[in-house]
Amino acid sequence: MSTIQDYWLSRRKVIDRLVEEFLNRNREWEHVDLTRYILKDGKRLRGVLMMLFSEALGATEEQSSKGALAVEVLHAASLALDDIVDGDLERRGDKSAWVVFGNRRVILLSNYLVPLALRYIESYGPDALSTSLKLWLDTAEGALKDLYGRAEDYFKVIELKTASLFKLSMVLAAYSSRREELVDEMMTTGSQLGSIYQLVDDYVDFVRYRRGQIKELEGSALYLYQYTDGNPEEIVNQTVAKLKESYEQEINRIHFPARYHQLIRGLPDLLMAAMLSEI
């Protein structure tokens, strides 16, 4: 079995193909240009997570494809809206969608993409849809807390705003593989991976702020700074270590096939490396 980096790169190509096929099916739509812009590029981490755990639980690529596409569409729509709220001019090294296409069009298109993605998820059954709606509501609540929350609620903020979509990736792996009895376990591992990802992301913002690469901290990165009195290294290191330990214990309880052990165990380091590469 290849390394987790190799697996990620190969599955990212698969997800890029799924996105392209989705766009081609809708190529006559008048807003396909904006949709393509919102969905282009990206690490595809959430979709890759969904495909990896689906595969490890016995699903085929065909069974996992709708879920992987859905989480990437939801993630892209949420980022497009976040850029408007935050006034960010750039996304992934290019102009933010709202800068190119305008606020109103991006808001309306993003609001359209969300139920479209949920319709793909509905193919896994009513429980999958119900769980996804709950997690999307958590994501929305997290976005509110990210703007109007408090430093003492830092860990709750990142659980809602970031870990919710990681949870969604994981529970869809259970539904796509017809292993519904593992939904709670998948929810837990998604929470652990999502929290690791956001902790490191916020720490990267802190480092860039300290170096003068960004003018000010915002949202959860600011809350982390305030919560730790401007010295987040120890809290970040300790919390990430605990989360990795808990993650290891959780995946050991699920008993994945041996050929997937290395890939699944390597996920926390992959997520951390993806964020630390931006320093």
C-alpha positions in Angstrom: 0.0 0.0 0.0 1.3 3.5 -0.9 2.0 6.2 1.7 -0.8 8.5 2.8 0.7 11.3 0.7 0.6 9.1 -2.4 -2.9 8.1 -1.6 -4.0 11.7 -1.1 -2.5 12.7 -4.4 -4.1 9.9 -6.3 -7.6 10.4 -4.8 -7.3 14.2 -5.3 -7.1 13.5 -9.0 -10.2 11.3 -8.7 -12.1 14.1 -6.9 -10.9 16.6 -9.5 -12.4 14.3 -12.1 -15.7 14.0 -10.2 -15.9 17.8 -10.0 -15.2 18.1 -13.8 -17.9 15.6 -14.6 -20.3 17.5 -12.3 -19.5 20.7 -14.2 -19.9 19.0 -17.6 -23.3 17.7 -16.6 -24.3 21.2 -16.0 -22.3 23.0 -18.7 -25.4 24.6 -20.2 -26.2 26.2 -16.9 -25.7 30.0 -17.0 -23.8 30.0 -13.7 -21.4 27.2 -14.5 -18.5 29.7 -14.9 -18.9 30.8 -11.3 -19.4 27.2 -10.1 -16.2 26.2 -11.8 -14.4 29.1 -10.2 -15.6 28.2 -6.7 -14.8 24.5 -7.0 -11.4 24.9 -8.7 -8.2 23.8 -7.0 -8.1 23.0 -3.3 -6.5 20.2 -1.3 -9.6 18.0 -1.4 -8.8 16.8 2.0 -12.4 16.2 3.1 -13.2 14.3 0.0 -10.1 12.2 0.3 -10.9 11.4 3.9 -14.4 10.3 2.9 -13.0 8.0 0.1 -10.3 6.5 2.3 -12.6 5.5 5.1 -15.3 4.4 2.7 -12.8 2.1 1.0 -11.4 0.8 4.3 -14.9 0.0 5.4 -15.6 -1.9 2.2 -17.3 0.6 -0.2 -16.4 0.8 -3.8 -15.2 4.1 -5.5 -18.6 4.3 -7.2 -20.4 4.1 -3.8 -18.2 6.8 -2.2 -18.1 9.2 -5.2 -21.3 11.1 -4.4 -20.3 11.7 -0.8 -16.8 12.8 -1.7 -18.2 15.3 -4.3 -20.9 16.5 -1.9 -18.4 17.3 0.9 -16.2 19.2 -1.5 -19.1 21.2 -2.9 -20.3 22.1 0.6 -16.7 23.1 1.7 -16.2 25.2 -1.4 -19.6 27.0 -0.9 -18.8 27.7 2.7 -15.4 29.1 1.8 -16.9 31.4 -0.9 -19.3 32.8 1.7 -16.6 33.1 4.3 -14.5 35.2 2.0 -17.4 37.7 1.6 -18.0 37.9 5.4 -14.3 38.3 6.1 -13.6 40.6 3.2 -10.8 38.4 2.0 -9.6 39.4 -1.5 -7.7 36.2 -2.3 -8.4 32.4 -2.0 -5.9 29.7 -3.0 -3.5 32.2 -4.6 -6.2 33.8 -6.8 -8.9 36.4 -6.5 -11.8 35.4 -4.2 -15.0 34.6 -6.1 -16.8 37.6 -4.8 -14.1 39.9 -6.1 -14.5 38.5 -9.6 -18.3 37.8 -9.8 -19.7 40.1 -7.1 -21.3 39.5 -3.7 -24.9 38.9 -4.7 -24.1 36.3 -7.4 -21.7 34.4 -5.1 -24.1 34.3 -2.2 -27.0 33.1 -4.3 -24.9 30.5 -6.1 -23.5 29.2 -2.8 -27.0 28.9 -1.4 -27.9 26.9 -4.4 -25.0 24.6 -4.2 -25.7 23.6 -0.5 -29.0 21.8 -1.2 -27.6 20.4 -4.4 -24.9 18.7 -2.4 -27.4 17.5 0.2 -29.4 15.9 -2.6 -26.3 13.8 -3.5 -26.1 12.8 0.1 -29.7 11.8 0.2 -28.8 8.8 -2.0 -27.3 7.2 1.1 -30.7 7.3 2.8 -32.7 9.4 5.2 -30.4 8.9 8.2 -27.5 10.2 6.2 -29.4 13.2 5.1 -30.6 14.0 8.6 -27.1 13.7 10.0 -25.7 15.9 7.3 -28.3 18.6 7.9 -27.4 18.6 11.6 -23.7 18.9 10.9 -24.3 21.7 8.3 -26.3 23.6 11.0 -23.3 23.1 13.3 -21.0 24.5 10.7 -23.3 27.6 10.3 -23.3 28.0 14.1 -19.5 27.8 14.1 -19.3 30.5 11.5 -21.4 32.8 13.8 -19.3 32.0 16.8 -16.1 32.6 14.7 -17.2 36.2 14.3 -19.1 36.9 17.5 -17.7 34.3 20.0 -15.4 34.5 22.9 -11.8 33.4 23.5 -12.9 31.1 26.3 -15.0 29.2 23.8 -12.1 28.6 21.5 -12.4 24.8 21.4 -16.1 24.9 20.9 -15.7 27.3 18.0 -13.3 25.0 16.1 -15.4 22.0 16.9 -18.3 23.6 15.2 -16.8 25.6 12.4 -14.2 23.2 11.2 -14.6 19.7 12.7 -18.3 19.5 11.6 -17.4 19.0 7.9 -14.7 16.5 8.9 -17.3 14.7 10.8 -19.5 14.8 7.8 -16.8 13.2 5.6 -16.4 10.4 8.1 -20.0 9.6 8.7 -20.7 9.5 5.0 -18.0 6.8 4.8 -20.1 4.8 7.2 -23.3 5.3 5.2 -21.7 4.7 1.8 -20.2 1.4 3.0 -23.5 0.4 4.8 -21.7 0.3 8.1 -24.2 2.5 9.9 -23.3 0.9 13.2 -20.0 2.9 13.0 -21.5 6.3 12.7 -20.7 7.4 16.3 -17.1 6.2 15.9 -16.8 8.0 12.6 -18.2 11.1 14.2 -15.5 10.9 16.9 -12.6 10.5 14.6 -13.9 13.3 12.4 -13.9 15.6 15.4 -10.4 14.6 16.3 -9.0 15.2 12.8 -10.9 18.4 12.3 -9.7 19.8 15.6 -6.1 19.0 14.8 -6.5 20.6 11.4 -7.9 23.9 12.8 -5.5 24.1 15.7 -2.5 23.9 13.4 -4.2 26.3 10.9 -4.7 28.9 13.7 -1.1 28.4 14.9 0.1 29.0 11.3 -1.8 32.3 11.3 -0.2 33.2 14.7 3.3 32.5 13.3 2.6 34.6 10.2 1.3 37.4 12.4 4.3 37.3 14.6 6.5 37.5 11.5 4.5 40.5 10.2 3.2 38.6 7.2 -0.4 39.4 8.2 -1.6 42.6 9.9 -4.0 41.2 12.4 -5.6 38.0 13.7 -9.2 37.2 13.2 -11.8 34.6 14.2 -10.5 31.4 15.9 -6.9 32.4 15.4 -7.5 35.5 17.5 -9.4 33.5 20.1 -6.4 31.1 20.4 -4.1 34.1 20.8 -6.2 35.6 23.5 -6.9 32.3 25.2 -3.2 31.5 25.5 -2.2 35.1 26.4 -0.2 35.3 23.1 1.8 32.1 23.7 -0.1 29.3 22.0 2.8 26.9 21.3 2.4 24.8 24.5 -1.4 24.5 24.3 -1.3 23.6 20.6 1.4 21.0 21.1 -0.3 19.4 24.1 -3.7 19.4 22.6 -2.6 18.0 19.3 -0.7 15.3 21.1 -3.8 14.3 23.1 -6.0 14.4 20.0 -3.6 12.1 18.1 -3.5 9.7 21.0 -7.3 9.6 21.2 -7.5 9.2 17.4 -5.1 6.2 17.5 -7.2 4.6 20.3 -10.4 5.1 18.3 -9.2 3.7 15.0 -7.8 0.7 16.9 -11.3 -0.1 18.2 -12.8 -0.1 14.7 -10.5 -2.9 13.3 -9.8 -1.7 9.8 -8.2 -4.2 7.4 -4.4 -4.3 8.0 -3.6 -2.9 4.6 -5.2 0.4 5.6 -3.5 0.8 9.0 -0.6 2.8 7.7 -2.7 5.2 5.7 -5.2 5.8 8.4 -2.6 6.3 11.1 -0.8 8.8 8.9 -3.8 11.2 8.5 -3.0 13.5 11.4 0.5 14.1 10.1 -0.8 14.7 6.6 -3.3 17.3 7.8 -0.6 19.0 9.9 1.9 19.0 7.1 -0.7 20.5 4.7 -1.1 23.5 7.0 2.5 23.9 8.1 3.5 24.1 4.5 2.0 27.6 4.4 4.4 29.0 6.9 
